[in-house]
Amino acid sequence: MNHPDSSPTLAMVPALAKAARAEVQLPTIITEAGPSATERFLEFFTANIRNTNTRRAYVHAVRLFLQWCEDRGATLKDIRPIMVAAYIEYLTNERAPQTVKQHLAGIRMLFDWLVIGQVLPMNPATSVRGPRYSYKKGKTPVLSAKDARKLLDSIDTSHVVGLRDRALIGLMVYSFARVGAVTGMRVSDYYPNGKTWWIRLHEKGGKFHEVPVHHNAEDYIDAYMGAAGIAEDKKGPLFRSAKGRTKTLTANAVHPTNVLLMIKRRAKEAGLPENICCHTFRATGITTYLENGGSVEHAQQIAAHESPRTTKLYDRRSDQISLDEIERILI
């Protein structure tokens, strides 16, 4: 078996090779294909995919597929379209259509990268089609304005962690921001612009998005920053992780996974459905905005969506309309 560091390029940058292997966890089917396959595989995830969430999703998708191939005794060069099609058929019976399409996209992109690097002569996933899937309304759980207010008011703000949680949730509601963009903010990303305060959100693809801050969110952030004493630490993370159960903060940014766990806990304490998630506040903010006369075009601009079709997926006003109509069936 070839050792992955036998590649000349990786030998020159052992720290990068070590870090890449730690993050990606090289499958045996790749290392057995030789140093060129190993190097190209690592490059795909470290040099080609810059977004952390996309990388994590594709690592998971590729690892499952290659393990499935290994279990059937296949080498990398044995993989043919019929094997990819068989795997997608198997996955379709196990996962939701949108998940299957994401897995196929990751597999297809990886093999494209291997072909371009002359590791393989052809991409076995090119001709394979995933399940058909389309939707006109999102499935993200949404809170009513009343329940969103109930959640925010239920948070104990007698300590800095409670103030942080209220500010974090409030900012997602009032700015339609993704949790990754919020947890990636630095203190300097909350700044004055004339008489108002603005936030700078770092979006996918290296883009950043600036929007004014709602007065409620401004009050929440000011109270949190005052208690945390971080106003002068401009380069430090705005939303910081908590030290266990001590109700104090570290100097590190809070991780999106911990935000989700916090939201689940806060929802339970407030007597709200535990199926709400980080994206709930994006959908709740957009729906409430539209209910109060806002336009889809402006909602799209605030949310930094590329297409109004994406924004409309978060518009859940029709849910209540449909229920009202169903209740007309008086039997």
ABEGO torsion letter per residue (X at the ends): XBBAAABAAAAABAAAAAAAAAAAGBBAAAAAAEAAAAAAAAAAAAAABABAAAAAAAAAAAAAAAAAAAAAGBBAAABBAAAAAAAAAAAAAABBAAAAAAAAAAAAAAAAAAAAAGABABBAAAABBBBBBBBABBABBBBBAAAAAAAAAABBAABAAAAAAAAAAAAAAAAGBBAAAAAABBAAABBBBEABBBBBBBBBGGBBBBBBBBAAAAAAAAAAAAAAGAAABAABBABBBBBEAAGBBBABBBBAAAAAAAAAAAAAAAGBBAABBAAAAAAAAAAAAAAAGBBAAAAAAAAGBABAAAAAAABAAAAAAAAAAAAABBX
